[in-house]
Amino acid sequence: MDSGRSVLLRTIDHPSAAQLSELREVETCDDLYQTATDFERVYEAVAGRALAMCGKGAVTFAVPGSPLVGESSVAILRARAKVAGVEVLVIGAESFVDAVIAEVGIDPLRDGLRVMDGRDLPDPLILDAPTIIGHVDLPVVLADVSARLDRVLADRTPVTVLVDLRSSTERIIETTVDGIDPELAGYRTSLFINAEPGGLIGAIRTMRKLRRECPWDKQQTHQSIVKNLVEETYELAHALSALPHDAPGGEPDFGAYADVEEELGDVLLQVLFQSTMASEASAFDIDDVAEVLRQKLVRRHPHVFGDVEVDSPEEVLANWDRIKQGEKEGRTSQLDGVPTGMSGLTRAEKLQDRAAQVGFDWDAPAPVFDKVREELDELSGVEDQESAIHELGDLLFASVNLARHLGVDPEVAMRRAGDRFEARFRQMELEGSLEGLSLEELDARWESAKRAEIQRNKE
C-alpha cells in the first residue's frame, strides 16, 4: 500500500484491521462510537472524518467485509463526496453475505435470497425465502430479532447462528427460533433461516394447500361460505365491543385484545378463502385485492399522499365521500350502494349518513329527542300488529338517528345493552333458581345484580 496515503479504518475491531495496524500507521473511528447517540450519527461522523482527511491528501477508507453491503458510512461518504467534487473509487471485497452463502450452500438467485438488517427489520416481516439477518451486534438487538421471528415462525423452526466466519473463532450453532442465545450477538454474527413461512404468507399458503387437499374446503363455492363471513364478522364486532371505549388509548386490556386477535384471524380466513377461489377462476388473487385496496387508500387520502390540505377529521370524511361518489359510476341515487344485507341498525345509520351528505338532517340532538318522543307517542296509540311494526320501526329508526347525533354507534350500544342484560340475568341466577319467583322478587334480584355490577365497575 502507498506509504504516502493515509489509512482510515471504520473500526479496529476486526482481525484484518488489527493485522493491518501492525504493518503500518492507521487512524480509526472507534472513538466516534463512544460519543454519538445513535448509529446514524456515528456513520455521519465517520463519513465526515474521511472527507476531512481528503483535504490533506489521498485517503484509503477501509471497512470490514464489503464496502457495498451493510456499510452505511460508505453510502453517506459517497453521497457527500459527490457533492464536494471528491473522487471516490470503491474496491469490492467479500461480504458477510458471501461467507454465509458459502457456508449454508444456497444459490442466492435460484433460491431468492433475502438479506435483512437486524436493527431495522421490515414490518410486516416476510420470511418466504432463505433469509440472512445481519447487524445483530448487541444482545438486545439479537433478543429483539428473536422475538420478532418467534411471532411469525412456527415453534422449533430451525435457525443457524453464524459467528466470526472465516476466523479462528468461527462458530456455527444450529438452534431453533425459541432457543437463540442473545449472548451470541456480535459485530460478525449473522442468522440464517430457511423454513416454511409463517405469518401472512404462511396463512396464504396454508389456505391454498387446504383448497387443493381438504375435501371440505375443495367443495366450497363463493356463495356457500358467505354465511361464514357474516358470522365471523359479527363475532369480531362482539370481541371489539369488549375493548375499552377509548381503545387503543388508555390502559390496554390484553385479554380482550387476545379475543380480537383471534376473531380478526377468522375474518382474514374468509378473505383468503374467497381470494383463493377467485384466483382459481383467473379473476384475481390476494395480491390484487391488496393492491386495489392500496390504490383506493392513496386515492381517497389526498391530504396524505397529495397536496390537499385539511384541518379536521370532518373534512377528511367529506373528501372521502366526495371521491367515493366520483368513483361509483352509474349510480342514480344518493342512497345507491347501501347493502340491504346489513343489520337493521347499521343500514339505518348508513342511509341517514347518506341523506345527511346533501343536508337532509337535523343540525343538533335536541330536535331528534323530540322526534323520538313523537314516535313513541305514536307507537303507544296503535291497535293492530301491522301498525305496531310500522310505528316501532319508526321509533327504532329515530333512535338510530339520535345515536348518530350523540356520536354513538347504535350497533355497539345495542350489543353492550345485550351484554349487560346477559351479565345481570346470569347474576340473578347465581343467587338461586328463578323458577316460581314473583315479578317483585325477580325485580329485587335484578336490582341486586345492577348494584353488584356498579360495584365491580368501581373496583
SULVENLIN-V799740 format. One record per residue. N is the residue number from 0. RES is the residue in one small letter. PHI is phi in radians with two decimals (none if undefined). OMEGA is omega in whole degrees, 0 to 359 (none if undefined). D_FIRST is the distance of its C-alpha to the first C-alpha in Angstrom with 2 decimals. Layout:
n = (N	N)
res = (RES	RES)
phi = (PHI	PHI)
omega = (OMEGA	OMEGA)
d_first = (D_FIRST	D_FIRST)
This chain:
n = (0	1	2	3	4	5	6	7	8	9	10	11	12	13	14	15	16	17	18	19	20	21	22	23	24	25	26	27	28	29	30	31	32	33	34	35	36	37	38	39	40	41	42	43	44	45	46	47	48	49	50	51	52	53	54	55	56	57	58	59	60	61	62	63	64	65	66	67	68	69	70	71	72	73	74	75	76	77	78	79	80	81	82	83	84	85	86	87	88	89	90	91	92	93	94	95	96	97	98	99	100	101	102	103	104	105	106	107	108	109	110	111	112	113	114	115	116	117	118	119	120	121	122	123	124	125	126	127	128	129	130	131	132	133	134	135	136	137	138	139	140	141	142	143	144	145	146	147	148	149	150	151	152	153	154	155	156	157	158	159	160	161	162	163	164	165	166	167	168	169	170	171	172	173	174	175	176	177	178	179	180	181	182	183	184	185	186	187	188	189	190	191	192	193	194	195	196	197	198	199	200	201	202	203	204	205	206	207	208	209	210	211	212	213	214	215	216	217	218	219	220	221	222	223	224	225	226	227	228	229	230	231	232	233	234	235	236	237	238	239	240	241	242	243	244	245	246	247	248	249	250	251	252	253	254	255	256	257	258	259	260	261	262	263	264	265	266	267	268	269	270	271	272	273	274	275	276	277	278	279	280	281	282	283	284	285	286	287	288	289	290	291	292	293	294	295	296	297	298	299	300	301	302	303	304	305	306	307	308	309	310	311	312	313	314	315	316	317	318	319	320	321	322	323	324	325	326	327	328	329	330	331	332	333	334	335	336	337	338	339	340	341	342	343	344	345	346	347	348	349	350	351	352	353	354	355	356	357	358	359	360	361	362	363	364	365	366	367	368	369	370	371	372	373	374	375	376	377	378	379	380	381	382	383	384	385	386	387	388	389	390	391	392	393	394	395	396	397	398	399	400	401	402	403	404	405	406	407	408	409	410	411	412	413	414	415	416	417	418	419	420	421	422	423	424	425	426	427	428	429	430	431	432	433	434	435	436	437	438	439	440	441	442	443	444	445	446	447	448	449	450	451	452	453	454	455	456	457	458)
res = (m	d	s	g	r	s	v	l	l	r	t	i	d	h	p	s	a	a	q	l	s	e	l	r	e	v	e	t	c	d	d	l	y	q	t	a	t	d	f	e	r	v	y	e	a	v	a	g	r	a	l	a	m	c	g	k	g	a	v	t	f	a	v	p	g	s	p	l	v	g	e	s	s	v	a	i	l	r	a	r	a	k	v	a	g	v	e	v	l	v	i	g	a	e	s	f	v	d	a	v	i	a	e	v	g	i	d	p	l	r	d	g	l	r	v	m	d	g	r	d	l	p	d	p	l	i	l	d	a	p	t	i	i	g	h	v	d	l	p	v	v	l	a	d	v	s	a	r	l	d	r	v	l	a	d	r	t	p	v	t	v	l	v	d	l	r	s	s	t	e	r	i	i	e	t	t	v	d	g	i	d	p	e	l	a	g	y	r	t	s	l	f	i	n	a	e	p	g	g	l	i	g	a	i	r	t	m	r	k	l	r	r	e	c	p	w	d	k	q	q	t	h	q	s	i	v	k	n	l	v	e	e	t	y	e	l	a	h	a	l	s	a	l	p	h	d	a	p	g	g	e	p	d	f	g	a	y	a	d	v	e	e	e	l	g	d	v	l	l	q	v	l	f	q	s	t	m	a	s	e	a	s	a	f	d	i	d	d	v	a	e	v	l	r	q	k	l	v	r	r	h	p	h	v	f	g	d	v	e	v	d	s	p	e	e	v	l	a	n	w	d	r	i	k	q	g	e	k	e	g	r	t	s	q	l	d	g	v	p	t	g	m	s	g	l	t	r	a	e	k	l	q	d	r	a	a	q	v	g	f	d	w	d	a	p	a	p	v	f	d	k	v	r	e	e	l	d	e	l	s	g	v	e	d	q	e	s	a	i	h	e	l	g	d	l	l	f	a	s	v	n	l	a	r	h	l	g	v	d	p	e	v	a	m	r	r	a	g	d	r	f	e	a	r	f	r	q	m	e	l	e	g	s	l	e	g	l	s	l	e	e	l	d	a	r	w	e	s	a	k	r	a	e	i	q	r	n	k	e)
phi = (none	-0.94	-1.22	-1.52	-1.70	-1.28	-2.12	-2.04	-1.75	-1.08	-2.66	-1.52	-1.42	-2.81	-0.95	-1.18	-1.16	-1.11	-1.14	-1.13	-1.14	-1.39	-1.61	-2.79	-1.31	-2.38	-1.99	-2.22	-1.95	-1.07	-1.13	-1.19	-1.18	-1.51	-1.84	-1.40	-1.52	-2.69	-1.16	-1.06	-1.19	-1.06	-1.14	-1.10	-1.18	-1.09	-1.09	-1.11	-1.16	-1.10	-1.18	-1.13	-1.15	-1.12	-1.23	-1.86	2.54	-1.17	-2.33	-1.84	-1.80	-1.93	-2.24	-1.15	1.23	-1.51	-1.26	-1.85	-2.19	1.22	-1.96	-1.09	-1.09	-1.21	-1.07	-1.15	-1.06	-1.11	-1.16	-1.23	-1.15	-1.08	-1.13	-1.44	1.32	-1.70	-1.32	-2.20	-1.95	-1.73	-1.92	-1.21	-2.74	-1.17	-1.74	-1.12	-1.12	-1.05	-1.15	-1.18	-1.01	-1.11	-1.31	-1.56	1.30	-2.02	-1.78	-1.05	-1.34	-1.11	-1.58	1.22	-0.99	-1.94	-2.17	-2.22	-1.66	-1.07	-1.46	-2.60	-1.17	-1.20	-2.36	-1.31	-1.55	-1.75	-2.19	-1.86	-2.70	-0.92	-2.33	-1.88	-2.06	-1.89	1.01	-1.78	-1.54	-2.18	-0.96	-1.15	-1.20	-1.14	-1.12	-1.15	-1.06	-1.05	-1.13	-1.14	-1.11	-1.11	-1.35	-2.10	-2.13	-1.15	-1.00	1.17	-1.11	-1.16	-2.40	-1.84	-1.81	-1.98	-2.06	0.95	-1.03	1.13	-2.42	-1.23	-1.78	-1.01	-2.42	-2.21	-1.98	-1.58	-2.45	-2.17	-1.05	-1.64	-2.11	-1.24	-1.50	-1.01	-1.26	-1.38	-1.04	-3.14	-1.12	-2.13	-1.94	-2.38	-1.98	-2.25	-2.22	-2.49	-2.48	-1.06	-1.20	-1.89	1.04	-1.09	-1.11	-1.08	-1.14	-1.08	-1.15	-1.11	-1.10	-1.14	-1.15	-1.08	-1.10	-1.40	-2.09	-1.58	-0.98	-1.22	-1.10	-1.13	-1.39	-1.29	-2.14	-0.99	-1.34	-1.19	-1.96	-1.02	-1.07	-1.13	-1.07	-1.11	-1.09	-1.15	-1.15	-1.15	-1.15	-1.13	-1.05	-1.13	-1.12	-1.13	-1.16	-1.44	-1.26	-0.99	-1.02	-1.67	-1.06	-1.49	-1.34	1.27	-1.37	-1.21	-1.70	-1.20	-1.13	-1.14	-1.15	-1.11	-1.16	-1.08	-1.01	-1.13	-1.22	-1.05	-1.08	-1.16	-1.20	-1.05	-0.97	-1.15	-1.11	-1.14	-1.09	-1.11	-1.17	-1.12	-1.16	-1.12	-1.17	-1.16	-1.56	1.03	-1.55	-2.91	-2.28	-1.13	-1.13	-1.12	-1.03	-1.13	-1.23	-1.06	-1.11	-1.04	-1.08	-1.12	-1.09	-1.13	-1.11	-1.59	-2.18	-1.14	-1.32	-1.84	-1.82	-2.35	-1.96	-1.35	-1.92	-2.31	-2.02	-2.74	-1.03	-1.10	-1.16	-1.06	-1.13	-1.10	-1.09	-1.00	-1.14	-1.15	-1.15	-1.06	-1.09	-1.17	-1.39	-1.63	-1.30	1.53	-1.38	-1.90	-2.36	-1.05	-1.67	-1.09	1.66	-1.45	-1.11	-1.32	-1.43	-1.17	-1.09	-0.99	-1.14	-1.18	-1.14	-1.03	-1.11	-1.11	-1.07	-1.15	-1.08	-1.10	-1.13	-1.15	-1.16	-1.89	1.59	-1.50	-2.96	-1.33	-1.78	-2.76	-1.20	-0.93	-1.16	-1.26	-0.99	-1.08	-1.13	-1.08	-1.09	-1.08	-1.15	-1.16	-1.11	-1.14	-1.14	-1.17	-1.75	-1.29	-2.19	-2.41	-1.15	-1.08	-1.18	-1.10	-1.06	-1.09	-1.27	-1.15	-1.05	-1.09	-1.12	-1.14	-1.07	-1.15	-1.15	-1.10	-1.08	-1.10	-1.04	-1.00	-1.28	-1.61	1.26	-2.02	-1.32	-1.10	-1.13	-1.12	-1.07	-1.15	-1.13	-1.19	-1.10	-1.11	-1.11	-1.13	-1.06	-1.07	-1.11	-1.18	-1.14	-1.11	-1.11	-1.03	-1.20	-1.16	-1.45	2.29	-1.04	-1.63	-1.08	1.44	-1.36	-1.32	-1.06	-1.11	-1.20	-1.14	-1.09	-1.12	-1.07	-1.06	-1.12	-1.13	-1.13	-1.10	-1.12	-1.11	-1.12	-1.06	-1.13	-1.11	-1.16	-1.19	-1.27)
omega = (180	182	179	182	176	179	178	178	176	177	175	186	177	184	181	179	179	179	179	182	177	183	183	180	179	169	180	178	184	180	182	179	183	187	182	183	178	186	179	178	176	183	176	181	178	179	179	179	180	181	179	179	180	178	182	180	182	183	168	178	186	180	176	177	182	177	184	182	176	181	181	181	179	179	179	180	181	180	182	179	179	178	183	180	180	181	179	175	181	178	183	178	178	178	177	178	178	181	180	179	180	183	186	173	176	174	186	180	182	186	177	184	171	176	185	178	182	178	183	180	180	178	8	181	182	181	182	179	175	188	172	177	178	181	172	191	181	179	180	178	180	178	178	177	179	180	179	179	183	181	187	178	179	176	177	175	182	175	176	176	183	186	173	178	179	177	181	180	183	174	176	186	175	183	177	185	180	182	181	180	180	181	175	180	178	182	181	176	178	173	174	180	175	187	174	184	172	176	185	181	178	179	179	181	179	180	180	179	178	180	180	195	182	182	181	181	180	185	188	174	178	185	187	183	176	182	178	179	180	181	181	179	178	179	175	179	178	179	179	181	179	177	175	185	183	179	12	175	179	181	184	174	188	176	178	179	178	177	178	179	181	182	174	178	179	176	178	177	181	177	180	181	181	181	179	178	178	179	177	177	182	179	177	174	187	177	178	178	181	181	176	178	181	180	180	180	179	183	185	176	181	177	177	186	179	184	177	178	177	183	185	174	180	178	178	181	179	177	180	182	180	179	180	180	179	181	187	180	175	178	182	182	175	185	178	175	175	187	177	181	178	171	184	182	182	179	178	180	180	179	180	178	180	180	181	181	176	174	180	185	172	182	179	181	188	180	178	173	179	180	179	179	179	180	178	178	180	179	183	182	183	183	179	186	181	178	179	178	181	185	177	176	178	179	179	179	178	179	175	178	177	178	178	184	176	180	183	174	184	178	179	180	180	181	180	176	177	179	180	179	181	181	180	181	177	177	176	181	179	180	179	182	178	181	175	180	177	179	178	179	177	177	179	177	180	180	177	178	178	180	179	178	179	180	178	180	178	182	none)
d_first = (0.00	3.82	6.10	8.72	7.89	9.96	9.51	12.95	14.20	17.62	18.66	17.77	20.63	18.89	18.06	14.47	13.96	15.70	13.71	10.36	12.38	13.39	10.08	9.22	11.35	11.87	14.90	17.07	20.07	22.27	24.69	25.55	27.01	29.53	30.81	31.10	34.32	32.99	29.87	30.28	30.10	27.02	25.19	26.51	25.32	21.79	21.62	23.19	20.70	17.72	19.81	20.83	17.35	16.87	19.69	17.74	14.73	11.90	11.19	9.45	12.49	12.30	15.66	17.29	18.13	18.43	18.07	21.27	23.54	25.12	22.57	24.86	22.37	20.34	23.66	24.74	21.57	21.88	25.57	25.26	22.49	24.80	27.63	25.65	24.44	20.72	18.72	16.96	15.06	15.54	13.75	16.27	16.27	19.21	21.46	24.14	26.60	25.19	25.44	28.99	30.08	29.09	30.95	34.14	34.37	35.23	34.64	33.65	35.30	38.43	38.97	38.20	35.57	35.53	32.67	33.77	32.54	34.45	34.51	36.15	38.22	40.32	44.04	45.85	43.62	43.91	42.93	44.31	41.29	38.60	36.69	33.46	33.46	30.24	29.58	32.24	30.42	33.56	36.90	38.82	36.78	37.27	40.95	41.40	39.80	42.14	45.12	44.34	43.97	47.21	49.06	48.31	48.03	50.83	51.25	49.36	46.92	44.07	40.63	37.47	35.23	31.70	29.82	26.23	25.82	23.34	23.36	25.57	27.75	28.44	32.01	34.04	37.37	40.17	42.51	44.72	44.51	46.83	45.11	41.53	40.61	39.00	37.34	35.03	33.24	29.57	26.28	25.79	29.47	30.97	34.50	35.73	39.30	41.15	44.82	47.90	47.55	49.73	50.60	51.67	50.16	51.67	55.04	54.94	54.18	56.84	59.43	58.70	59.08	62.37	63.61	62.98	64.27	66.64	70.27	71.11	68.04	68.48	72.06	71.38	71.64	70.67	74.22	74.75	72.16	72.83	74.96	72.04	69.94	72.81	73.41	69.76	69.53	72.55	71.14	67.92	70.03	71.92	68.76	67.45	70.77	70.20	67.16	67.85	68.98	65.89	63.35	60.37	61.01	62.39	62.06	61.15	63.66	61.40	64.41	65.55	62.06	61.88	65.04	63.62	60.45	62.59	64.88	62.03	60.77	64.24	64.31	60.83	62.18	64.84	62.30	60.22	63.41	64.71	61.35	61.02	64.51	63.79	60.73	63.07	65.13	61.99	62.88	59.86	57.70	56.29	53.25	55.71	57.69	54.66	53.55	57.08	57.14	53.78	54.96	58.24	56.62	54.41	57.39	59.71	57.34	56.64	56.37	53.20	51.74	53.28	54.51	57.92	58.67	60.97	62.33	63.89	64.06	67.35	65.68	63.12	66.03	67.87	64.87	64.44	68.10	68.13	65.10	66.56	69.85	68.12	66.47	69.77	71.51	75.13	76.26	79.73	80.11	78.20	78.91	77.50	74.81	76.08	76.34	79.82	78.42	77.19	79.09	81.99	80.52	77.11	78.71	81.05	78.13	76.24	79.35	79.96	76.35	76.67	79.98	78.55	75.93	78.75	80.48	83.04	82.61	83.85	81.73	82.44	83.43	86.97	88.67	87.01	88.68	91.94	91.29	90.71	94.00	95.76	94.57	95.58	99.05	99.40	98.38	100.95	103.73	103.08	105.78	104.27	101.08	99.91	100.18	98.42	95.44	95.35	95.62	93.34	90.69	91.13	90.81	87.59	86.22	87.07	85.46	82.20	82.41	82.90	79.84	77.79	79.03	78.28	74.71	75.49	74.62	78.06	76.70	74.86	77.97	80.22	77.89	77.68	81.45	81.81	79.41	81.40	84.66	83.36	82.03	85.30	87.48	85.60	86.07	89.81	89.85	88.21	91.26	93.51	95.11	96.00	98.83	102.25	101.02	102.72	100.90	101.26	99.66	96.83	96.26	96.13	93.48	91.51	91.63	90.55	87.55	86.65	86.80	84.60	82.05	82.06	81.58	78.60	76.99	77.46	75.78)
